[in-house]
Amino acid sequence: MLQAIGLTSSPRRNHSPLVDDLTFEARPGCVTALLGEPGSGKTTALRLMLELEPGRGVTYFRGRPLHRVPHPAREVGVLLGDVPGHPSRTVRNQLRMLCAAVGVPASRADVLMEVVGIAGLRDQRLGSLSAGMDRRLGLAVALLADPCTLLLDEPAAGLPARERAWLYGLLRRHAALGGAVLYTTDDAKEAARNADRVVSIASGRLVADQDVADFARTRLRPRVAVRTPHAARLADVLGREARAAQRAVEIVEESGNRLSVYGSDCAEIGEAAFRNGVLVHQIADETGDAGAPVPPVPQARTRTGVAVRTEARIEVAAHARATTPSPAVPPGTLPEAFAIPGHPPLPDGSHPDAQRAAEAGTEDRPEVRADGRGEGRADSRPEASCEAHPAGAASGGEPSGAASRALPPVRRVRGPLRPVRYELLRVFGTAAPYLTAALVVVVSVVTALLLARAGHAPRTRILAAWPELSPLPPAALGAGFLGALAFGEEYRYPALAAARGTVPRRLGLLLAKLGVCAALALTLGALVVAADAAALRLVFDAAGPLGAPANVVSPVFGWAGLLVGSAWAGVLASGAFRSVSAGLAAVLAVPVMVAPLVRKALEGPSAYPMDGLASRLRGLSWTPWPPEADRLVVGALRVMAQPVGTALVLSLMVLLCAYGFTGLRGRVRW
């Protein structure tokens, strides 16, 4: 059950709010359409429900607001606009990455690709998908965690008629198994055909909340669409004949030499045009939109028995036009405009729900049960548990030919390694780490060869490819860049959010990013040192890299600490300031700005000598460590005592506090 209460967006300056005190509900087992013209506030209403838009009001998902739901992706599946994801990431990698994020097995990605009909595009890049395939991928992402509620913004926008039929069949199957579906549309006829309940809004306010039968009876009615180069003349002819016959006929002059005639049929209009010599290019029966109940539509002029309106109307049902006159609909049948693709009538031409629709005063469309057959209204469906039901399946109108199949029950994947699996898939799903490592190794080798040829730099700086004039070696810059991508890429392509909002701040996710980036930094540093040593040995026939083992501890600790610290600085800065450039700026600020200040503060003799510090720490420890560990402790302390090491530690502490203050929240957990 979805309940939206008093949704009101923050008003812009000198403008009224886009959504004003909107209250409605979407019931389980029911497909609800949020109907409104473009600019009426439909998308803003969805963003208010997801707490992505500032404003007032509250939305309850099965009795809880979204910020109090421990795992939002398991409660609500969202499709707002295009699928957020890196354009160079493949479809399969995107879905598997999100499987790790929401805690479902990676095999569910393959199952959903089969269900939505994109199994053949698993290796396709996201940036190369068409509009229809992007919509299919968006539905797969929304159904990934088997949510109870689906919120979809214009899910059929830009899709051909056949793919629309498949999409709405998928939504109906989700609702038939106990889920709630809410989607937005500006097509009244499409809402009447595919929804169980229609919520109409105008200018951000609620206009009507109706069952689809009441909506069709009060909003939709049959009309005859006529295209003629003599629209005004034909309107006068039809008006005269209607007054003569004392019949109520409404004629609406549309744009493009079109007329919409209510209260007549194709035969009468065609005969009247033939008798009066009026050329007609097209004539067809349609189901027209009578317009929203409020605000009232003004009438330009009124004649006896004929009302002619000249203002623009919403043109609906353009794909469902008939080219031949349609007789009156007999009891037990349904008109073509309200037929569900893939669900033909009975052999005698009747439909089980047509008689009930006729008794309600409208030609209602049949419901679709999970097995694909007609069934009663959605209100009669039992409410099911969303944690136990499969999310949906492709309908018989699947254009790509994929077999209809139900999704198996979702098995939750738990454990502390789930965010690590997500982070590994995120990192290696694009070419960024490979290109960064290759560039860093090439620049480091060239720099090391130049420093060795100059002959003035110490061997440690040669192996690190760190000139005196450079603030950081290439490996540290590469590690900082990879760290900055950890959060910066997600703020640019927010795949983790409920829908295109900020990246959720989760402690498990932060620890996973820090661990993975530290491993990447150490791997990059080892590659650089190995490549530099091999190049020096190949060109200059140089000896071993660092000499005796006693001289290895401090340089190794310093090198590892510099790389890991740079990577962590990039992670925390990009998470706090939501930008890759901010992460790189923080990495460069440590040696350029912070280190000189620390060096100046540390000038003079130290008040705390380090002699014997390792043995004193061993005496304070609860568990004794071996004497060989003293060298490691002394090496780490000497690194931290250096100005750059101290500056890096201080910077990491400041960035960690900034990350926490900018939104670390414990309400959402892994």
N, C-alpha and C positions, 0 to 999 in steps of 0.2 A: 504494500500500500504506500503510495506517494501522496503526501499532503503538503501543498504549498499554501501558506497563510500570510496574507498581507505583504506580498512581495512588492517592494518599492525601490526603484533605483535612485542613486544620488542625482539630483537635478544638476544639469549644466547651467552655466551662467546665462541668465536671460532666457532660459528654456524650461519647459515643464519636464518632469521625469519621463523617461522612455517607458517605464513600467510603473503603474500607479495603483497600489492597493489591490493586487491580483491574488485571488484566492480560488483554488480548485483542487481536485484530487484525481489521481489515476489509480484505478482499482486493479488488484491482481487478477490475472486471467482475462485482461481486457486491453485492447489496443485503443489508446486515446490520441486524438489528433488535436494539436494546438493550431487553430486556423486563424489567419490574419493576413492582411495585405503586406507587401514589403514595407519595412519601416514601422510596423505596428508594435514592435518590442518582443517578438517571439524569441530571438536569439538572446537578447538581454535577460529575458525571463529564465531561460535555461542556465545562463551563467550565474544568475542570482541563486538558483537552486543549488548549484555546485560550489557556491561561495567563491567564485572567481571574479565577481563584480561587487564593488562597494554599494551598500544599500541597507534597507531595513527588511524585516520579515524573516520567516524561518520556513524551512522545508524539512519534513520528517520522512525518512526512509524506514519504513516498518517501525515507526515510533521513535526514531533517533535522528537528530540532525547529523549532517555528514561529518562534521568535525569530531563527533563522538563515536563514529564508526571505526573500530580498530583497523579494518582492512577495507578501505573504500572501493577498491577495484572488485572485490567480491560482492559488494552490495549494489553498485551501479556501474553499468557499461555505457560509455559516452562516445558519441561521434559528433564533433563540432568542426565543421570545415574539413580541410584536408587532414590526412594522417600525419601527425608530427613525427618526424624521423629524419635522420641524416640522408640526404639524397643519394649518396654513394653506398648506402647500406642495402643489402639484399632483402627480399621479402622474408625469406626463411630466417635470416639472422635477426631481423627486427622482431619477428614473432617469438623466436626462441629466447631472445633477450628479455622480452616482456613476460614470457613464461617464468623465467627465473625471478623476475621482479614480483610477480603476484603469487608465486609459490605453487605452480602446477608443473607437471612433468613436461619435458621438452617435446615429447611425442604428441602432445596436444596441438602443437603448432602444425604438424603435418596433418592431423585429423581435420583441423579447421580449414586448412588450405584446400582439402578435398571437399569439404562441405560447402564452402563459398565459391568453389570453382576456379581457384587460382593455383592449383597444384602445378600446372605447367609453367607458372611464372615464378617458381620458388627462387631461382637464381637471377631474377630481374632486379635491377636497381630501382629504388623508390622514386628517384627523380624521373624515370622514364615511363612510369605507369600512366595509362589513360585515365580519364575521369571515372569511367565505369569500374575499372580494375582498382582504382584508389578507393572507391566506395566499398567494394568487396573486401579489400584489406581493412578498411575502417570497421566494417561489421565483424571481421574476424578478431580484431583487437578488442572490440567492445564485448564479444562473447568469450574472450579468452579465459577469464576467471569464473565463468558460469554465474554471472550476476543475477540478482533478482529483478532489477529494474534496468530498462534500457532508455536512455535519453538521446534522441537523434535529431539533429538540426538539418532539415531539408535532405533526408537521406536519398530521395529519388531525383535530386536536382541534376540535370544534364544527362539522365539515363534514357535510353529508348524505351518504348512501351513494353517490350518483352522482358527486359531486365527489371523494370519496375514491378511487373507481375511477380517475378522471382523474389525480389526483395520483400515485398509485402507478404508473400507466402511464408518467407522465413520469419518475419516478425509475428505473423499469426501463429505459427507453430510454437514460438517462444511463449506467447500469451496463453496458448491452449494448455501448456504444461505448468501453469501457475504463475508465470512472470507478469510483470507490469511493463507496458510499452507506452512511451510518450514520444511523439514525433511532431515536428512542425511542418506546416505546408501552407501555401497560399492558394491552393486549388480546392475549391469547395466540392467539386464532383469527386475528386480523388479521395478526399476525406470521407465522403458519404459511401464510397465504394469499399474502402479498406479499413475503416475504423469502426469500433463499437460505440465510441462516445466522442463527441466533438465539442471542444471548448473554443468558442469564438472570442477574439479580442480585437479591439480597435483603439488606436492611440494609447496602447498600454493598459487599457481598462477592460474588464470582463464584460462581454456583450451577452453571451448565452453559454450555458453548460447543459447540453442536451444529449439524450440518447440518439443514435444515428437515425432511427425511424422518425422521431420528432424533427430532427434536423432536416432530413430529406423532405418531409411534408411541408415544413415552414420555409425552407430556404431554396429548394430545388424544384423546378417544374419543367415540363416539356415545352419546347419551342421549335420553330422552324427557322433555320438560317438560310437567308437568300442573298446571293451576290448578283448585283445587276448594275450596269452603268447608269440606270435611270432610277436610283433609289428613291428620290423625292417623289417622282411621278407614281411609282408603284405604291408608295405609302399613301398617297392621295386616293388611288384607285381602291386599295384595300379598305381605307377608311370609309369611303362612300358606300361600298358594298356592305360593310359591317353595320353602318347606320341604317341602310335600307332593310337589312335582314334583322335589325334590332338585336345584334349579338355583341357581346363584350369582347373586343379584340384589342390587345395592346401591341403597339408597334414601336420598336426601339431602333433609332438610326445609329448604327455603329460607324466606326471609321473604315475607310477603304471601300466605299460603295456597298456596304453590307446592311441588311435589315435583320432584326430578330423579331419574329412575330409570335406572340403568345395568344392562345385561344383559337388557333386555326390549325390546319394540316397542310401537307404538301399538295394534295390534290386540289383543294380549294384555291390555294395561292397560284398554282400553275394554271388552272383554268381561268382565273381572273386576269393573269398576265397575258394569256393567249387571246382572250376576248378583247382586251384593250391594246394589243400590239406592243406590249412592253417586253424588251429583250431580257432574258434571264440566263445568266452564265452558270449558276449553281443553285441548287435547292436541296436541303437535307433536314431531316429530323435530328434534333439534339436535345440534351438536357441542360437547361440554362440555369445560371446562378441568379436568384432573385435579389441578391444584395443583402448586406448585413442589416439586422433590424434597426440598429442605430449606428450613426446618425441618420436621420431620414434623408432620402434622396429627393431633391427638388424636381418638380416637373416643369419643363420648358413651356409646353402648351398642351391644352386638353381639348378634345373634340367630343361630340356626343357619341358615346359608346366606344371611343378610341382614345387612349392615352399615349402620347408620343413623347419619349424622353430622348434628348440629344446628347446628354453627357456620356462620358466614357464609362464602360462597364468592364468588369473582370471577365475576360473571355475564357471559358472553361470547356473541357471535353473536346479539344481540338483533334485528338487522336481517335475519338470514338464516333466520328460522323458516319452516317449512313448515306449511301448514294442513291437509294431508292426509297419511295414512300413507305412508311411503316404503319400498318394497321393498328387498331386499338389492341392493347395488350389483354388477352383473355385471362381469366382466372387460372392460377396454377403455372404461369410462365413468368419469365423475367425478361425485361428488355436487354438488348445487347449492351447498353451503356453500363448496366450494373452487373454484368456477368464476370465471374472470376476466371482469368485464363488458367487453363489446365484442369478445370472442374466442370465438365459438360453436364447438361441436364439429363433427366431420365429419358429412357427410350421413347416415351410418349410425348416428349417435348416439355414436360412439366418439371417443376422443381419442388422439393419438399417444403421449402420456406416461402414459396411465392404466395401461397394462400394466406399465410399469416401476415405477409407484407401487405397484401391487398386489404385484409381486414383492418390493418393499421392506417390505411388511407394513403399508402405510398408503395412504390415498387422497391422494396428493400432488397439488399443483396444477401446471398447465403453466407453463413459462417463456415469456417474451415476448421475441422477438427484435426488432431495430430495425425490421423490416418488419411487426411486429404479429402474427406467427404463432408457433405453439408451437415450442419448441426445447429442447435438452437443458439440463442443469444449468449454472449459471454457472461452475462450476469448469472447464468445458471451453472457455470463451471465451478467445481469445487476449488477452494484455495489450496494450493500445494506448497510444500516447503521448497524454497529456492536452492537450498543447499543440496537437495537430493535429486532434482530433476535435471535432465540434459537440456542444454541451452537451446537447441533448435536444429533444423536440418534444411537442406535445400528442397524447394518445392518442385512440383512437376513442370513448372515453367522455366526450369534452369536452362538458360540459353547456351551454355558451354557444353551441355550434355553430361555433366557429372551426375552420377547416380545419387538419388535421394537416400540419405542415411541419417540416423539419429546419432547425436553425440553420446559417447559413453559417459558414465558418471565420472566426475572430476576427483582425482586423488590428490590431496594436498601434500605438498613437499615442505617439510619443516626441517629446521636445523640451522646452526649458525653459519654454515657455508653457503646458504642461499644467496646473500648479497655478494659474496665473493664470485659465485658463478655468474651473476648478472654483470658484475664489473668486468670480468674477463671477456664475456661476450660483447660488451660495449666497446672495450678497448680494441680487440682484434677483429671487430666487425667492419672496420674501415682500414684504409691504407695509411692512415696518419702515423701510427707507431713505426711501421716499416720504413716509410719515407724519412721520418725524423731520424731513426737510427742510421740509415744509410748516409744521410747528409752529415750527421755529427761525426761518423767514422771518417768520411772523406776529408772534412775540414780539419779534424784532429790529426790525421796522418800528414797532411800538407803542412800544418802548423808545426808539428813535431820535427819534421824534416828541416824546416827553415830554422827552428831554434837550434837543432843539432849542428847545422852548418855554420851558424853564427858562433857557436862555441862558448858563449858566456853564461848560459842558463844552467842551473843545477839539473841533475838527472831526473829528479822527481818532477820538476816542471816540464821537462822535455816529454816524459811519458804521459803527463796529464795534458800536454799541448796547451799550456797556460802561460802566455807571455806576461811580462811585468805590467805592460800598459793595459791589458784587458781586465775588466772587473771580474769576469768569471770564465772558466774554460768552456769550450763548446759542449762538453758532456753535461756540465751543470745547467747550461742554458737549455739543452735538449730535455733534460729531466724536468726542469721547471715548466717547459712548454707542455710536456705530456701531463704534468700535474694540473696545469691550468685548463687543459681540455677535459679533465675529469668532471668538473661542474660546469665550465663554460659552454661545452657542447650541449649539455642537457638544458641549460637555460635558453639556448638558441633553438634547439629541437626538443621540447619538453615531453619526451615520451613517457616519463614516469608519472606525470600529474594526472589527476582525474580527467582533465581536459584542458590542454594548452595553457595551464597556469604555471606557477612557480614549481621548482623541483621540491618535492617533500623532504623536509629535514628529518632524517632518521639516523639515530646513532649507529645502528648496524651498517647502514650505507656509508657513513663517514669513515668508520673503521675499515671497511672493505676497500674504499678508495685509497686510504692512506697505506694500507698493506700492499695493494697491487701496485701503486705508484712507487713505493719503496723498492719492491722487487724489480720493477722496470728500470729504476734508476741504477740499482746495483748491477743489473745485467748490462745496461748501457755502459757503465763505467768499466766493467770487465772487458767488454768488447773493444772499447777505446784503448785501454792499456795493452791488450793483446795485439791489436792492429798496429799501434805505434811501435811496440817492441819488435814485431815482425818486420815492419818497414825499416826501422833503424838497423836491424841485423842484416837485412837484405841490401841496404844501400851503403852503410858505413861499417858493417861487420862489427857492431858494437857488442859488448859483453852483456851479462845478465842485467836485469832492470834495476834492482835496488841493493845489490850487494849482500852483506851478511844478514842472517835472519834476525839478529838483534836490532837492526835498523829498519825492519819492516813494519813493526807494530804501529808506531806513531803515524807514518805516512798512510798506511792502509786505513787506520781509523779516521784520519783526516779526510782522505779521499771519499770514503763511504759516507762519513757524516756530512760532507759538503753536498754530495749528490742527493742523499735522502732529504736533507734539509731544504734544498732547492725544490725538490719535487713536492714536499709537504707545504712549503710556502705557496707554491702555485695552486695546490688543491684548496687550501684554506682561503686564500685571497679570492680565487674565482668563485668559491662558495659564498663568501661574505659580500662581494661586490658584483656578483652575477655577470662576469665578463672574462673572456680569455685574456684580453689585453690587460685587465687589472691584475690577473695572476702573474703575467710576465713582468709587469711593472713592480710588483712586490718582490719578485725574485731579483731583479736588478737593483732595487732600492737597498737590499741588505749590504752588498759591498760598497755601493756608491755613497749612501747616506748614513746608514746605521754604523757600519764598521769604523769610519773615521771618528765618530762620536765616542764609540766604545774605546778605541785606541787612545784617545785623549784622556778619557776618564781613568784608564788603567796605567797611565804614566807614573813612574816612581816605584819604590820597593813595595812588594806585596806584604800585607800584614799577616797573611796566613801561608807560611811556606808549605810546599808539597812533600818535603822529605818525610818519609815514614807514614804518609797518609794512608797508603794502601794497607799497611799492617794494622793501623788503628781501625780502619773500616772492617778488616777481617775479624778483629776482636769484638766489634759491636754486632756482628752478624749472628743470628740465631743458629744457622747451619754453617759449619766451617767449609771454606772453599780451599782448593789446593793452592800451594804457593806459586804455581805457574800462572795463576790468574792475576797475580799482582801486576805483572807486566801489562796485561790488558787494561786493568783499571788505571794504571799510571798513564798509559797511552791515551785513553779516553779523556782523562782529566787534563792532560797537556793540550789536547785538541780544543777542549772547551775553554781553556785559559787563553787561547789565541784570540785576537780581536775579532777576526772573522767568525770564529766559532761562537764566541759570546754574542756577537751581533745576531747570528743566525738563531741561536736559542731564544734570545729576547724577542726577535721578530716572530718566531713561531708561537710564543706565548701570547703576544699581542693579537696575532691573527686568529688564534684559537678562541680568544675572548670575543673578538669581533664576530666570528662565525656564530658563536653561541648567542650573542646579543641580537643578531640580525634575524633570528627565527628558529633556533634549535628547539623543536617541540617534541615532547614525549607522548603526545596523544596518538601519533601514528607510529606504529612499530612494524618491524619485519616479522 
